[in-house]
Amino acid sequence: MGRKKIELKTIECPKEKSSKYSKRKKGLLKKAEEMAVLCDSDIILLVFSPTSKPNLFYPHSRSF
């Protein structure tokens, strides 16, 4: 059975926005790390928070 498609829209409540951001960021970081390990590639993930603070993530680096 498939999942329902949700409508994407901006979250207005700052508290809810911060909570969603943290959870989604964790998921993105996990996927980036998995991709780096499985594909043996260099991955750089740049995410801007709702407060415009940038977060850089280097999950895996190859030794040359």
mmCIF file as gemmi writes it, N, C-alpha and C atoms, coordinates in Angstrom:
data_model
loop_
_atom_site.group_PDB
_atom_site.id
_atom_site.type_symbol
_atom_site.label_atom_id
_atom_site.label_alt_id
_atom_site.label_comp_id
_atom_site.label_asym_id
_atom_site.label_entity_id
_atom_site.label_seq_id
_atom_site.pdbx_PDB_ins_code
_atom_site.Cartn_x
_atom_site.Cartn_y
_atom_site.Cartn_z
_atom_site.occupancy
_atom_site.B_iso_or_equiv
_atom_site.pdbx_formal_charge
_atom_site.auth_seq_id
_atom_site.auth_asym_id
_atom_site.pdbx_PDB_model_num
ATOM 1 N N . MET Axp A 1 ? 0.842 -1.168 0 1 0 ? 1 A 1
ATOM 2 C CA . MET Axp A 1 ? 0 0 0 1 0 ? 1 A 1
ATOM 3 C C . MET Axp A 1 ? 0.894 1.24 0 1 0 ? 1 A 1
ATOM 4 N N . GLY Axp A 2 ? 0.597 2.216 -0.841 1 0 ? 2 A 1
ATOM 5 C CA . GLY Axp A 2 ? 1.406 3.423 -0.945 1 0 ? 2 A 1
ATOM 6 C C . GLY Axp A 2 ? 1.08 4.432 0.135 1 0 ? 2 A 1
ATOM 7 N N . ARG Axp A 3 ? 1.948 5.383 0.25 1 0 ? 3 A 1
ATOM 8 C CA . ARG Axp A 3 ? 1.732 6.453 1.211 1 0 ? 3 A 1
ATOM 9 C C . ARG Axp A 3 ? 0.938 7.572 0.565 1 0 ? 3 A 1
ATOM 10 N N . LYS Axp A 4 ? 0.247 8.327 1.403 1 0 ? 4 A 1
ATOM 11 C CA . LYS Axp A 4 ? -0.492 9.473 0.887 1 0 ? 4 A 1
ATOM 12 C C . LYS Axp A 4 ? 0.469 10.589 0.544 1 0 ? 4 A 1
ATOM 13 N N . LYS Axp A 5 ? 0.191 11.29 -0.515 1 0 ? 5 A 1
ATOM 14 C CA . LYS Axp A 5 ? 1.011 12.427 -0.897 1 0 ? 5 A 1
ATOM 15 C C . LYS Axp A 5 ? 0.592 13.625 -0.045 1 0 ? 5 A 1
ATOM 16 N N . ILE Axp A 6 ? 1.577 14.253 0.591 1 0 ? 6 A 1
ATOM 17 C CA . ILE Axp A 6 ? 1.26 15.406 1.42 1 0 ? 6 A 1
ATOM 18 C C . ILE Axp A 6 ? 1.514 16.692 0.648 1 0 ? 6 A 1
ATOM 19 N N . GLU Axp A 7 ? 0.759 17.688 0.961 1 0 ? 7 A 1
ATOM 20 C CA . GLU Axp A 7 ? 0.917 18.985 0.317 1 0 ? 7 A 1
ATOM 21 C C . GLU Axp A 7 ? 2.07 19.729 0.996 1 0 ? 7 A 1
ATOM 22 N N . LEU Axp A 8 ? 3.023 20.207 0.204 1 0 ? 8 A 1
ATOM 23 C CA . LEU Axp A 8 ? 4.14 20.956 0.753 1 0 ? 8 A 1
ATOM 24 C C . LEU Axp A 8 ? 3.763 22.423 0.879 1 0 ? 8 A 1
ATOM 25 N N . LYS Axp A 9 ? 3.95 22.953 2.062 1 0 ? 9 A 1
ATOM 26 C CA . LYS Axp A 9 ? 3.674 24.362 2.289 1 0 ? 9 A 1
ATOM 27 C C . LYS Axp A 9 ? 4.581 24.858 3.403 1 0 ? 9 A 1
ATOM 28 N N . THR Axp A 10 ? 4.789 26.149 3.474 1 0 ? 10 A 1
ATOM 29 C CA . THR Axp A 10 ? 5.647 26.745 4.486 1 0 ? 10 A 1
ATOM 30 C C . THR Axp A 10 ? 5.022 26.598 5.874 1 0 ? 10 A 1
ATOM 31 N N . ILE Axp A 11 ? 5.834 26.237 6.842 1 0 ? 11 A 1
ATOM 32 C CA . ILE Axp A 11 ? 5.371 26.122 8.225 1 0 ? 11 A 1
ATOM 33 C C . ILE Axp A 11 ? 5.473 27.505 8.853 1 0 ? 11 A 1
ATOM 34 N N . GLU Axp A 12 ? 4.377 28.002 9.365 1 0 ? 12 A 1
ATOM 35 C CA . GLU Axp A 12 ? 4.332 29.355 9.917 1 0 ? 12 A 1
ATOM 36 C C . GLU Axp A 12 ? 4.789 29.43 11.369 1 0 ? 12 A 1
ATOM 37 N N . CYS Axp A 13 ? 4.488 28.434 12.178 1 0 ? 13 A 1
ATOM 38 C CA . CYS Axp A 13 ? 4.82 28.439 13.604 1 0 ? 13 A 1
ATOM 39 C C . CYS Axp A 13 ? 6.336 28.248 13.788 1 0 ? 13 A 1
ATOM 40 N N . PRO Axp A 14 ? 7.038 29.219 14.401 1 0 ? 14 A 1
ATOM 41 C CA . PRO Axp A 14 ? 8.495 29.111 14.564 1 0 ? 14 A 1
ATOM 42 C C . PRO Axp A 14 ? 8.943 27.888 15.366 1 0 ? 14 A 1
ATOM 43 N N . LYS Axp A 15 ? 8.198 27.523 16.395 1 0 ? 15 A 1
ATOM 44 C CA . LYS Axp A 15 ? 8.56 26.37 17.214 1 0 ? 15 A 1
ATOM 45 C C . LYS Axp A 15 ? 8.447 25.074 16.414 1 0 ? 15 A 1
ATOM 46 N N . GLU Axp A 16 ? 7.371 24.955 15.668 1 0 ? 16 A 1
ATOM 47 C CA . GLU Axp A 16 ? 7.168 23.766 14.835 1 0 ? 16 A 1
ATOM 48 C C . GLU Axp A 16 ? 8.193 23.721 13.697 1 0 ? 16 A 1
ATOM 49 N N . LYS Axp A 17 ? 8.5 24.882 13.132 1 0 ? 17 A 1
ATOM 50 C CA . LYS Axp A 17 ? 9.485 24.964 12.051 1 0 ? 17 A 1
ATOM 51 C C . LYS Axp A 17 ? 10.856 24.489 12.534 1 0 ? 17 A 1
ATOM 52 N N . SER Axp A 18 ? 11.246 24.907 13.73 1 0 ? 18 A 1
ATOM 53 C CA . SER Axp A 18 ? 12.528 24.514 14.297 1 0 ? 18 A 1
ATOM 54 C C . SER Axp A 18 ? 12.569 23.01 14.555 1 0 ? 18 A 1
ATOM 55 N N . SER Axp A 19 ? 11.49 22.461 15.064 1 0 ? 19 A 1
ATOM 56 C CA . SER Axp A 19 ? 11.404 21.04 15.348 1 0 ? 19 A 1
ATOM 57 C C . SER Axp A 19 ? 11.511 20.215 14.059 1 0 ? 19 A 1
ATOM 58 N N . LYS Axp A 20 ? 10.764 20.602 13.054 1 0 ? 20 A 1
ATOM 59 C CA . LYS Axp A 20 ? 10.793 19.891 11.763 1 0 ? 20 A 1
ATOM 60 C C . LYS Axp A 20 ? 12.174 19.979 11.128 1 0 ? 20 A 1
ATOM 61 N N . TYR Axp A 21 ? 12.798 21.158 11.235 1 0 ? 21 A 1
ATOM 62 C CA . TYR Axp A 21 ? 14.122 21.363 10.656 1 0 ? 21 A 1
ATOM 63 C C . TYR Axp A 21 ? 15.126 20.386 11.274 1 0 ? 21 A 1
ATOM 64 N N . SER Axp A 22 ? 15.106 20.278 12.597 1 0 ? 22 A 1
ATOM 65 C CA . SER Axp A 22 ? 16.045 19.394 13.282 1 0 ? 22 A 1
ATOM 66 C C . SER Axp A 22 ? 15.86 17.937 12.855 1 0 ? 22 A 1
ATOM 67 N N . LYS Axp A 23 ? 14.619 17.494 12.79 1 0 ? 23 A 1
ATOM 68 C CA . LYS Axp A 23 ? 14.342 16.113 12.406 1 0 ? 23 A 1
ATOM 69 C C . LYS Axp A 23 ? 14.731 15.842 10.958 1 0 ? 23 A 1
ATOM 70 N N . ARG Axp A 24 ? 14.389 16.755 10.065 1 0 ? 24 A 1
ATOM 71 C CA . ARG Axp A 24 ? 14.718 16.563 8.651 1 0 ? 24 A 1
ATOM 72 C C . ARG Axp A 24 ? 16.216 16.621 8.411 1 0 ? 24 A 1
ATOM 73 N N . LYS Axp A 25 ? 16.914 17.494 9.155 1 0 ? 25 A 1
ATOM 74 C CA . LYS Axp A 25 ? 18.363 17.611 9.007 1 0 ? 25 A 1
ATOM 75 C C . LYS Axp A 25 ? 19.038 16.308 9.393 1 0 ? 25 A 1
ATOM 76 N N . LYS Axp A 26 ? 18.583 15.688 10.483 1 0 ? 26 A 1
ATOM 77 C CA . LYS Axp A 26 ? 19.151 14.404 10.905 1 0 ? 26 A 1
ATOM 78 C C . LYS Axp A 26 ? 18.994 13.356 9.803 1 0 ? 26 A 1
ATOM 79 N N . GLY Axp A 27 ? 17.809 13.339 9.175 1 0 ? 27 A 1
ATOM 80 C CA . GLY Axp A 27 ? 17.565 12.384 8.094 1 0 ? 27 A 1
ATOM 81 C C . GLY Axp A 27 ? 18.459 12.633 6.897 1 0 ? 27 A 1
ATOM 82 N N . LEU Axp A 28 ? 18.637 13.911 6.541 1 0 ? 28 A 1
ATOM 83 C CA . LEU Axp A 28 ? 19.513 14.252 5.414 1 0 ? 28 A 1
ATOM 84 C C . LEU Axp A 28 ? 20.959 13.871 5.701 1 0 ? 28 A 1
ATOM 85 N N . LEU Axp A 29 ? 21.424 14.132 6.911 1 0 ? 29 A 1
ATOM 86 C CA . LEU Axp A 29 ? 22.797 13.79 7.28 1 0 ? 29 A 1
ATOM 87 C C . LEU Axp A 29 ? 23.02 12.287 7.209 1 0 ? 29 A 1
ATOM 88 N N . LYS Axp A 30 ? 22.034 11.522 7.666 1 0 ? 30 A 1
ATOM 89 C CA . LYS Axp A 30 ? 22.144 10.066 7.624 1 0 ? 30 A 1
ATOM 90 C C . LYS Axp A 30 ? 22.22 9.561 6.185 1 0 ? 30 A 1
ATOM 91 N N . LYS Axp A 31 ? 21.36 10.103 5.323 1 0 ? 31 A 1
ATOM 92 C CA . LYS Axp A 31 ? 21.371 9.691 3.909 1 0 ? 31 A 1
ATOM 93 C C . LYS Axp A 31 ? 22.677 10.078 3.227 1 0 ? 31 A 1
ATOM 94 N N . ALA Axp A 32 ? 23.197 11.26 3.529 1 0 ? 32 A 1
ATOM 95 C CA . ALA Axp A 32 ? 24.463 11.7 2.93 1 0 ? 32 A 1
ATOM 96 C C . ALA Axp A 32 ? 25.606 10.786 3.357 1 0 ? 32 A 1
ATOM 97 N N . GLU Axp A 33 ? 25.616 10.417 4.634 1 0 ? 33 A 1
ATOM 98 C CA . GLU Axp A 33 ? 26.67 9.527 5.122 1 0 ? 33 A 1
ATOM 99 C C . GLU Axp A 33 ? 26.568 8.147 4.478 1 0 ? 33 A 1
ATOM 100 N N . GLU Axp A 34 ? 25.349 7.628 4.362 1 0 ? 34 A 1
ATOM 101 C CA . GLU Axp A 34 ? 25.155 6.321 3.72 1 0 ? 34 A 1
ATOM 102 C C . GLU Axp A 34 ? 25.624 6.351 2.273 1 0 ? 34 A 1
ATOM 103 N N . MET Axp A 35 ? 25.28 7.402 1.564 1 0 ? 35 A 1
ATOM 104 C CA . MET Axp A 35 ? 25.68 7.513 0.161 1 0 ? 35 A 1
ATOM 105 C C . MET Axp A 35 ? 27.197 7.589 0.025 1 0 ? 35 A 1
ATOM 106 N N . ALA Axp A 36 ? 27.834 8.339 0.903 1 0 ? 36 A 1
ATOM 107 C CA . ALA Axp A 36 ? 29.284 8.466 0.865 1 0 ? 36 A 1
ATOM 108 C C . ALA Axp A 36 ? 29.969 7.119 1.095 1 0 ? 36 A 1
ATOM 109 N N . VAL Axp A 37 ? 29.464 6.364 2.049 1 0 ? 37 A 1
ATOM 110 C CA . VAL Axp A 37 ? 30.069 5.071 2.367 1 0 ? 37 A 1
ATOM 111 C C . VAL Axp A 37 ? 29.79 4.06 1.264 1 0 ? 37 A 1
ATOM 112 N N . LEU Axp A 38 ? 28.539 3.962 0.829 1 0 ? 38 A 1
ATOM 113 C CA . LEU Axp A 38 ? 28.175 2.963 -0.176 1 0 ? 38 A 1
ATOM 114 C C . LEU Axp A 38 ? 28.819 3.22 -1.535 1 0 ? 38 A 1
ATOM 115 N N . CYS Axp A 39 ? 28.917 4.477 -1.92 1 0 ? 39 A 1
ATOM 116 C CA . CYS Axp A 39 ? 29.46 4.817 -3.24 1 0 ? 39 A 1
ATOM 117 C C . CYS Axp A 39 ? 30.939 5.182 -3.191 1 0 ? 39 A 1
ATOM 118 N N . ASP Axp A 40 ? 31.526 5.175 -2.004 1 0 ? 40 A 1
ATOM 119 C CA . ASP Axp A 40 ? 32.919 5.563 -1.811 1 0 ? 40 A 1
ATOM 120 C C . ASP Axp A 40 ? 33.206 6.888 -2.511 1 0 ? 40 A 1
ATOM 121 N N . SER Axp A 41 ? 32.395 7.877 -2.177 1 0 ? 41 A 1
ATOM 122 C CA . SER Axp A 41 ? 32.532 9.191 -2.797 1 0 ? 41 A 1
ATOM 123 C C . SER Axp A 41 ? 32.632 10.271 -1.73 1 0 ? 41 A 1
ATOM 124 N N . ASP Axp A 42 ? 33.061 11.442 -2.155 1 0 ? 42 A 1
ATOM 125 C CA . ASP Axp A 42 ? 33.121 12.589 -1.252 1 0 ? 42 A 1
ATOM 126 C C . ASP Axp A 42 ? 31.799 13.337 -1.326 1 0 ? 42 A 1
ATOM 127 N N . ILE Axp A 43 ? 31.213 13.585 -0.181 1 0 ? 43 A 1
ATOM 128 C CA . ILE Axp A 43 ? 29.928 14.267 -0.103 1 0 ? 43 A 1
ATOM 129 C C . ILE Axp A 43 ? 30.085 15.495 0.779 1 0 ? 43 A 1
ATOM 130 N N . ILE Axp A 44 ? 29.56 16.608 0.314 1 0 ? 44 A 1
ATOM 131 C CA . ILE Axp A 44 ? 29.479 17.81 1.134 1 0 ? 44 A 1
ATOM 132 C C . ILE Axp A 44 ? 28.025 18.23 1.136 1 0 ? 44 A 1
ATOM 133 N N . LEU Axp A 45 ? 27.488 18.426 2.323 1 0 ? 45 A 1
ATOM 134 C CA . LEU Axp A 45 ? 26.102 18.826 2.472 1 0 ? 45 A 1
ATOM 135 C C . LEU Axp A 45 ? 26.07 20.184 3.149 1 0 ? 45 A 1
ATOM 136 N N . LEU Axp A 46 ? 25.443 21.154 2.516 1 0 ? 46 A 1
ATOM 137 C CA . LEU Axp A 46 ? 25.313 22.497 3.055 1 0 ? 46 A 1
ATOM 138 C C . LEU Axp A 46 ? 23.837 22.768 3.28 1 0 ? 46 A 1
ATOM 139 N N . VAL Axp A 47 ? 23.465 23.009 4.539 1 0 ? 47 A 1
ATOM 140 C CA . VAL Axp A 47 ? 22.07 23.228 4.906 1 0 ? 47 A 1
ATOM 141 C C . VAL Axp A 47 ? 21.978 24.549 5.657 1 0 ? 47 A 1
ATOM 142 N N . PHE Axp A 48 ? 21.029 25.373 5.285 1 0 ? 48 A 1
ATOM 143 C CA . PHE Axp A 48 ? 20.794 26.634 5.983 1 0 ? 48 A 1
ATOM 144 C C . PHE Axp A 48 ? 19.592 26.474 6.902 1 0 ? 48 A 1
ATOM 145 N N . SER Axp A 49 ? 19.755 26.854 8.161 1 0 ? 49 A 1
ATOM 146 C CA . SER Axp A 49 ? 18.679 26.749 9.135 1 0 ? 49 A 1
ATOM 147 C C . SER Axp A 49 ? 17.664 27.868 8.918 1 0 ? 49 A 1
ATOM 148 N N . PRO Axp A 50 ? 16.503 27.778 9.552 1 0 ? 50 A 1
ATOM 149 C CA . PRO Axp A 50 ? 15.516 28.855 9.44 1 0 ? 50 A 1
ATOM 150 C C . PRO Axp A 50 ? 16.052 30.199 9.928 1 0 ? 50 A 1
ATOM 151 N N . THR Axp A 51 ? 17.091 30.174 10.752 1 0 ? 51 A 1
ATOM 152 C CA . THR Axp A 51 ? 17.707 31.419 11.225 1 0 ? 51 A 1
ATOM 153 C C . THR Axp A 51 ? 18.865 31.841 10.326 1 0 ? 51 A 1
ATOM 154 N N . SER Axp A 52 ? 18.98 31.193 9.165 1 0 ? 52 A 1
ATOM 155 C CA . SER Axp A 52 ? 20.007 31.467 8.151 1 0 ? 52 A 1
ATOM 156 C C . SER Axp A 52 ? 21.418 31.124 8.607 1 0 ? 52 A 1
ATOM 157 N N . LYS Axp A 53 ? 21.555 30.259 9.584 1 0 ? 53 A 1
ATOM 158 C CA . LYS Axp A 53 ? 22.855 29.794 10.024 1 0 ? 53 A 1
ATOM 159 C C . LYS Axp A 53 ? 23.244 28.581 9.184 1 0 ? 53 A 1
ATOM 160 N N . PRO Axp A 54 ? 24.386 28.631 8.474 1 0 ? 54 A 1
ATOM 161 C CA . PRO Axp A 54 ? 24.768 27.486 7.628 1 0 ? 54 A 1
ATOM 162 C C . PRO Axp A 54 ? 25.362 26.349 8.449 1 0 ? 54 A 1
ATOM 163 N N . ASN Axp A 55 ? 25.071 25.138 8.034 1 0 ? 55 A 1
ATOM 164 C CA . ASN Axp A 55 ? 25.645 23.931 8.622 1 0 ? 55 A 1
ATOM 165 C C . ASN Axp A 55 ? 26.343 23.165 7.517 1 0 ? 55 A 1
ATOM 166 N N . LEU Axp A 56 ? 27.629 22.918 7.67 1 0 ? 56 A 1
ATOM 167 C CA . LEU Axp A 56 ? 28.385 22.114 6.719 1 0 ? 56 A 1
ATOM 168 C C . LEU Axp A 56 ? 28.578 20.723 7.301 1 0 ? 56 A 1
ATOM 169 N N . PHE Axp A 57 ? 28.511 19.725 6.45 1 0 ? 57 A 1
ATOM 170 C CA . PHE Axp A 57 ? 28.667 18.353 6.891 1 0 ? 57 A 1
ATOM 171 C C . PHE Axp A 57 ? 29.536 17.606 5.901 1 0 ? 57 A 1
ATOM 172 N N . TYR Axp A 58 ? 30.619 17.036 6.374 1 0 ? 58 A 1
ATOM 173 C CA . TYR Axp A 58 ? 31.513 16.214 5.573 1 0 ? 58 A 1
ATOM 174 C C . TYR Axp A 58 ? 31.453 14.802 6.145 1 0 ? 58 A 1
ATOM 175 N N . PRO Axp A 59 ? 30.58 13.957 5.653 1 0 ? 59 A 1
ATOM 176 C CA . PRO Axp A 59 ? 30.384 12.654 6.29 1 0 ? 59 A 1
ATOM 177 C C . PRO Axp A 59 ? 31.517 11.662 6.112 1 0 ? 59 A 1
ATOM 178 N N . HIS Axp A 60 ? 32.24 11.752 5.018 1 0 ? 60 A 1
ATOM 179 C CA . HIS Axp A 60 ? 33.205 10.702 4.712 1 0 ? 60 A 1
ATOM 180 C C . HIS Axp A 60 ? 34.258 11.293 3.798 1 0 ? 60 A 1
ATOM 181 N N . SER Axp A 61 ? 35.487 11.043 4.071 1 0 ? 61 A 1
ATOM 182 C CA . SER Axp A 61 ? 36.522 11.51 3.144 1 0 ? 61 A 1
ATOM 183 C C . SER Axp A 61 ? 37.428 10.339 2.781 1 0 ? 61 A 1
ATOM 184 N N . ARG Axp A 62 ? 37.774 10.309 1.534 1 0 ? 62 A 1
ATOM 185 C CA . ARG Axp A 62 ? 38.655 9.254 1.05 1 0 ? 62 A 1
ATOM 186 C C . ARG Axp A 62 ? 40.101 9.683 1.265 1 0 ? 62 A 1
ATOM 187 N N . SER Axp A 63 ? 40.963 8.736 1.524 1 0 ? 63 A 1
ATOM 188 C CA . SER Axp A 63 ? 42.391 9.058 1.637 1 0 ? 63 A 1
ATOM 189 C C . SER Axp A 63 ? 43.031 8.89 0.27 1 0 ? 63 A 1
ATOM 190 N N . PHE Axp A 64 ? 43.8 9.869 -0.141 1 0 ? 64 A 1
ATOM 191 C CA . PHE Axp A 64 ? 44.421 9.834 -1.466 1 0 ? 64 A 1
ATOM 192 C C . PHE Axp A 64 ? 45.845 9.372 -1.367 1 0 ? 64 A 1
